[in-house]
Amino acid sequence: MKHSVTSRTRVALALAAAALTAVSLTACSSGDAGESDEPIQFFLSGDANQGGGYAHMAEKYEEETGVKVEIVDIANDDLATKLRNAAQANDLPAIARVGAVDPVWRNVTTDLSDITEGSDIRTDLSDKDDDGNVISLPSDITAVGMFINKTLFDQAGVAYPTSEDDIWTWDEYVAAVKQVQAATGTSYGMVMDKSSHRLKALLYEFGSDYFQADDSGEFSTNDQTKVALEYFNSLNDDSFMPRSVWLSDADPNALFKSGDVVSYLSGSWQIADFAVNIADFEWASVYMPQEEERATNFGNAASVVVFDGPQEEAAHDFIKWLYEPENYTELSETSSFIPAIDGLDITYAAHADAFAIYNQDIAASPDIVGEIKAMELQYGAQGVTTDGDPVRDETVKYLNGEQDVDTTIANINALFTDQLGALE
């Protein structure tokens, strides 16, 4: 198996850092300066922008137990670096909510398996150590979804799916949107974020099994990936979809908010933004169109970890309390989370219909969605990453006419084979 020099060097450095960190921190991480009776530090990002759910639950926990949990809300761009620096300085917090488990401090996380045992926590979205112990819990779930300009649909007198019994096929969706576009004089029918995360949803719906490695580390995909990419290319015609989004980095969020686009393929994280920042028209979430499969692309929005150290027992107790169904329900309702615990009845303060659609699309998605997410978590835990986003970047070349679809797929397979290889 071959790796690029950049990938090999990066992996070696990350693993070396992880090994050094493990040696220096195993006995005394989470900061010797912090005594166990001090507040439990919880590093995260964006709590204030998501309704302050974690801060609210920390206050509730202190009222019930007398134990103070200090929420430290750090800018998202700075969180990973701050935790790496804290690990090197032997000054990690007790708890963190992170975008991904970092190999630099992975070996000083604690086992959370007792919290998940007998629970309905989505452990398929958890990281696990080499012994199979759960070392992270999904904080909540995000999913790809479709938004429409409801005002335009109503003006055009065109119906859209309102139940699982009348979900569009992709051709039906395109036809309906084109009808609205023509009737209202709207410039574009659809925009879609320039991201392989969004494109995955379309691939899954067309029956793609995405890109996976065999035992030797060689990546391949099935024939439906080609069908999906050709369909996506047909939509990027500068009439139905503006080519400027995927080829020139135009902002699809801003284009949809302008009111001059009929629909927007993005995700659940947009709901809070649209609720506040769209006032000129009425919008709605609708079911994802389907083809060979009904699917979305979903995963954990973030992961919660507890670090070794003098406060690990107290931190563990807080997280165990937080993931009790009653408390996690309150967290989800406060922060408008799609829950990472199955079977909960979440009452949303606003846009409950939108969240219901996301939960239904997630439940209907095929197993391949979770399998690919689990594969990606494994690569991340091993410190193996790609240079850029091969699926997005090669698709851009295809959309721009620089290469055909077969070359696009071959290049993606080659890049994944070279930069990721086989799972250990």
C-alpha positions in Angstrom: 0.0 0.0 0.0 1.3 3.4 -0.9 0.7 6.6 0.9 1.6 10.1 -0.3 4.6 11.6 1.4 2.4 14.3 2.9 0.0 11.9 4.4 2.7 9.5 5.7 4.5 12.4 7.3 1.4 13.8 8.9 0.3 10.4 10.2 3.8 9.7 11.7 3.8 13.1 13.4 0.3 12.6 14.8 1.1 9.2 16.1 4.4 10.3 17.6 2.6 13.1 19.4 -0.1 10.7 20.6 2.5 8.3 22.0 4.4 11.1 23.8 1.2 12.5 25.1 0.1 9.1 26.4 3.4 8.6 28.2 3.3 12.0 29.9 -0.4 12.2 30.6 -1.6 8.7 31.5 -1.0 9.1 35.2 -1.8 12.7 35.6 -3.8 14.3 32.8 -6.5 16.9 33.0 -4.1 19.2 34.8 -2.3 18.6 38.0 -3.1 22.3 38.8 -6.8 21.5 39.1 -8.0 19.8 42.4 -10.9 17.5 42.3 -13.1 19.9 44.3 -12.7 22.7 41.7 -15.3 23.2 39.0 -15.4 20.5 36.3 -14.2 22.2 33.1 -16.2 21.4 30.0 -14.6 22.7 26.7 -17.0 23.0 23.8 -18.0 25.4 20.9 -21.2 27.1 19.9 -23.4 26.3 23.0 -24.5 29.9 23.2 -25.5 29.9 19.6 -27.5 26.7 20.0 -29.8 27.8 22.8 -27.3 27.3 25.7 -28.4 23.8 26.4 -25.2 22.7 28.0 -25.0 25.8 30.2 -28.6 25.2 31.2 -27.9 21.5 32.1 -24.8 22.5 34.1 -26.9 24.8 36.2 -29.5 22.1 36.8 -26.8 19.6 37.7 -25.3 22.0 40.3 -28.8 22.6 41.8 -29.3 18.9 42.1 -25.8 17.8 43.3 -23.9 20.8 44.4 -21.2 20.0 41.8 -20.3 22.9 39.5 -19.6 22.3 35.8 -17.9 25.2 34.1 -18.9 25.6 30.5 -16.0 27.0 28.5 -17.3 28.1 25.1 -14.4 28.4 22.6 -14.5 29.5 19.0 -14.9 26.5 16.7 -11.8 27.3 14.7 -9.7 27.4 17.9 -11.1 24.4 19.8 -9.0 21.6 18.3 -5.7 23.6 18.6 -6.5 24.6 22.2 -7.1 21.0 23.2 -3.9 19.8 21.5 -1.9 22.5 23.3 -3.6 21.6 26.5 -2.6 18.0 26.0 1.0 18.9 25.4 1.0 21.1 28.5 -0.7 18.4 30.6 -3.6 20.7 31.2 -6.6 19.1 29.6 -10.1 19.9 30.8 -12.2 17.2 32.4 -14.7 17.0 29.5 -14.8 18.2 25.9 -17.3 18.3 23.1 -15.3 18.0 19.9 -15.7 17.7 16.2 -13.5 14.6 16.1 -11.4 12.5 18.5 -7.8 13.6 18.0 -5.0 10.9 18.0 -2.9 13.4 20.1 -5.1 12.9 23.1 -7.1 9.8 22.2 -5.1 7.6 24.6 -6.0 9.7 27.6 -9.8 9.5 27.2 -11.8 7.3 29.6 -14.1 4.4 29.0 -17.7 5.4 28.8 -19.1 1.9 28.0 -21.0 1.7 31.3 -23.0 4.7 30.2 -24.0 3.2 26.9 -24.7 -0.4 28.2 -28.4 -1.0 28.2 -29.1 2.4 26.7 -30.4 3.6 23.4 -27.4 5.9 22.7 -26.3 5.7 19.1 -23.0 4.0 19.7 -22.6 3.4 16.0 -21.6 7.1 16.1 -19.2 6.6 19.0 -15.4 6.2 18.8 -14.0 3.0 20.3 -10.5 2.1 21.5 -8.5 -0.9 20.3 -10.3 -3.1 22.9 -13.7 -2.0 21.8 -14.4 0.3 24.7 -16.6 3.4 24.0 -14.4 6.5 24.4 -16.8 9.1 23.0 -20.6 9.7 22.9 -22.4 11.5 20.1 -23.6 14.8 21.3 -26.4 15.0 18.8 -27.1 14.3 15.1 -27.0 16.4 12.0 -28.5 15.3 8.7 -28.7 16.5 5.1 -32.1 17.7 4.1 -34.0 19.7 1.5 -35.5 23.2 2.0 -38.0 24.9 -0.3 -39.2 28.4 -0.7 -42.8 27.7 0.3 -44.0 31.1 -0.8 -42.9 30.4 -4.4 -44.6 26.9 -4.3 -47.8 28.5 -3.1 -47.7 31.3 -5.7 -47.2 28.7 -8.4 -49.9 26.4 -7.0 -47.5 23.4 -7.0 -47.8 20.8 -4.3 -44.9 19.3 -2.4 -44.6 16.2 -0.2 -46.1 16.6 3.3 -46.0 12.9 4.4 -44.0 9.8 3.8 -46.7 8.5 1.5 -46.0 11.0 -1.3 -42.2 11.6 -1.3 -40.8 12.8 -4.7 -38.5 10.8 -6.9 -35.6 12.9 -8.1 -37.2 13.3 -11.5 -40.5 14.4 -9.8 -38.7 16.8 -7.6 -36.9 18.4 -10.6 -40.1 18.6 -12.6 -42.0 20.3 -9.7 -39.2 22.8 -9.0 -38.9 23.7 -12.7 -42.7 24.3 -12.8 -42.4 26.7 -9.8 -39.3 28.3 -11.4 -41.2 29.0 -14.7 -44.4 30.2 -13.0 -42.7 32.6 -10.7 -39.8 33.8 -12.9 -37.2 32.6 -10.3 -33.6 32.5 -11.5 -32.7 29.1 -10.2 -34.4 25.9 -9.2 -31.9 24.5 -6.7 -28.6 25.3 -4.9 -26.6 22.7 -3.0 -23.6 23.2 -0.6 -20.3 22.5 -2.2 -19.5 19.5 0.0 -19.1 15.8 -0.4 -21.1 15.5 2.8 -24.2 16.8 0.9 -23.3 14.9 -2.3 -23.2 11.6 -0.3 -26.9 11.9 0.3 -27.6 11.9 -3.4 -25.1 9.1 -4.0 -26.8 6.9 -1.4 -30.2 7.6 -2.9 -29.1 6.4 -6.3 -27.8 3.2 -4.7 -24.1 4.0 -4.4 -22.2 2.2 -1.8 -19.7 5.1 -1.7 -16.0 4.4 -1.8 -14.6 1.6 0.3 -11.4 -0.2 0.7 -10.8 -4.0 0.4 -8.4 -5.8 2.8 -5.4 -4.6 0.8 -6.5 -0.9 1.1 -7.6 -0.5 -2.5 -10.7 1.6 -2.9 -13.6 1.0 -5.3 -17.2 1.8 -5.7 -20.3 0.3 -7.5 -21.9 1.3 -10.8 -24.6 3.4 -9.1 -22.0 6.0 -8.2 -21.5 6.8 -11.8 -25.3 7.1 -12.4 -25.6 9.5 -9.5 -22.7 11.7 -10.6 -24.0 11.9 -14.1 -27.4 12.9 -12.8 -25.8 15.6 -10.6 -23.9 16.9 -13.6 -27.1 17.2 -15.6 -28.6 19.5 -12.9 -25.6 21.8 -12.9 -26.7 23.5 -16.1 -26.7 27.2 -15.0 -30.4 27.2 -15.3 -31.7 24.7 -12.8 -28.6 25.0 -10.6 -26.1 27.9 -10.8 -22.7 26.6 -11.7 -21.1 29.4 -9.7 -21.7 27.5 -6.4 -19.6 24.4 -7.2 -17.3 26.0 -9.6 -16.7 29.5 -8.2 -17.6 29.2 -4.5 -20.8 31.3 -4.6 -22.6 31.2 -1.3 -25.7 28.9 -1.6 -27.0 30.0 1.8 -27.1 33.6 0.7 -28.6 32.7 -2.7 -31.5 30.8 -1.1 -32.1 33.6 1.4 -32.3 36.1 -1.5 -35.6 34.5 -2.4 -34.5 33.9 -6.0 -33.9 30.1 -5.6 -36.7 27.6 -5.3 -34.9 25.0 -3.2 -31.8 24.3 -1.2 -30.1 21.0 -0.4 -28.3 21.6 2.8 -29.0 20.3 6.3 -30.6 20.5 9.7 -28.1 23.0 11.1 -29.7 25.7 8.8 -33.1 25.6 10.7 -32.0 27.9 13.5 -30.4 30.3 11.0 -33.5 30.4 8.7 -35.8 30.9 11.7 -34.0 34.1 12.6 -32.7 35.4 9.3 -35.4 34.7 6.7 -38.2 37.2 6.9 -39.1 38.0 3.3 -40.6 34.6 2.4 -41.9 31.5 4.1 -39.6 28.4 3.9 -40.2 24.8 4.7 -38.3 21.5 5.1 -39.4 18.7 2.9 -38.5 15.1 2.5 -35.4 14.2 0.6 -36.2 13.0 -2.9 -35.6 9.3 -3.4 -34.4 7.1 -6.2 -33.1 3.5 -5.7 -33.1 4.2 -2.0 -34.6 6.6 0.4 -31.7 8.1 2.3 -30.0 11.1 3.8 -26.5 11.5 5.0 -26.3 11.8 8.8 -23.7 11.6 11.6 -22.8 12.9 15.0 -22.6 16.7 15.1 -19.9 16.3 17.7 -18.4 13.9 20.2 -18.3 14.1 24.0 -15.2 12.8 25.7 -14.0 12.5 29.4 -10.3 12.8 30.0 -8.2 10.9 32.6 -7.3 13.0 35.6 -8.2 13.9 39.2 -11.7 15.0 38.0 -12.5 12.0 35.8 -14.9 10.3 38.2 -16.9 13.5 38.8 -16.9 14.3 35.1 -18.0 10.7 34.3 -20.9 11.1 36.8 -22.0 14.3 35.1 -22.0 12.8 31.6 -23.8 9.7 32.9 -26.5 12.0 34.4 -26.6 14.1 31.2 -27.4 11.1 29.0 -30.2 9.8 31.2 -33.2 10.0 28.9 -35.1 12.7 30.9 -32.0 15.0 31.1 -30.9 14.4 27.5 -34.4 15.2 26.4 -34.2 18.5 28.2 -30.9 19.2 26.6 -32.2 18.4 23.1 -35.3 20.6 23.6 -33.2 23.5 24.9 -30.7 23.3 22.0 -33.0 22.0 19.3 -30.9 18.9 18.8 -31.8 15.9 16.7 -31.2 13.4 19.5 -28.4 10.8 19.6 -30.6 8.6 21.8 -33.2 6.5 20.0 -36.8 6.5 21.2 -37.0 9.9 22.8 -40.0 12.2 22.4 -38.6 15.6 21.8 -40.9 18.7 21.9 -39.3 21.4 19.8 -40.2 25.0 20.6 -40.3 25.9 16.9 -40.2 24.1 13.5 -41.2 20.7 15.0 -42.4 19.6 11.6 -38.9 20.2 10.1 -37.3 18.1 12.8 -39.8 15.4 12.4 -38.9 15.1 8.7 -35.2 14.8 9.5 -35.9 12.1 12.1 -38.0 10.2 9.6 -35.4 10.5 6.8 -32.7 9.2 9.2 -34.8 6.3 10.3 -35.5 5.3 6.7 -31.9 5.5 5.5 -30.1 2.2 4.5 -27.3 0.6 6.6 -24.6 1.8 4.2 -24.9 5.4 5.7 -23.9 4.2 9.2 -21.3 1.8 7.8 -19.5 4.6 5.9 -19.7 6.9 9.0 -18.2 4.1 11.1 -15.4 3.7 8.6 -14.6 7.4 8.6 -14.5 7.4 12.4 -12.0 4.5 12.3 -9.7 6.4 9.9 -10.0 9.5 12.0 -9.1 7.6 15.2 -6.0 6.3 13.5 -4.9 9.8 12.5 -5.3 9.1 8.8 -6.8 11.8 6.7 -6.9 13.0 3.1 -5.4 16.0 1.5 -8.5 18.1 0.8 -11.8 16.4 -0.2 -11.2 14.0 -3.1 -14.9 13.4 -3.8 -15.7 17.1 -3.9 -12.5 18.2 -5.7 -12.7 15.6 -8.4 -16.4 16.2 -8.9 -15.7 19.9 -9.4 -13.3 18.9 -12.2 -16.0 16.7 -13.8 -18.6 19.5 -13.6 -16.2 21.9 -15.2 -15.6 19.6 -18.1 -11.9 18.9 -17.2 -12.5 15.1 -17.1 -15.2 12.6 -17.8 -17.1 10.7 -15.1 -15.0 7.5 -15.4 -11.8 9.4 -14.8 -13.4 11.2 -11.9 -14.3 7.9 -10.2 -10.9 6.4 -11.0 -9.1 9.5 -9.5 -11.2 9.4 -6.3 -10.5 5.7 -5.8 -6.7 6.3 -6.4 -6.6 9.2 -4.0 -8.3 7.3 -1.3 -6.1 4.3 -1.9 -3.0 6.4 -1.7 -3.9 8.6 1.2 -6.1 6.3 3.4 -5.3 2.7 2.5 -6.4 -0.2 4.6 -7.8 0.1 8.1 -5.5 -1.3 10.8 
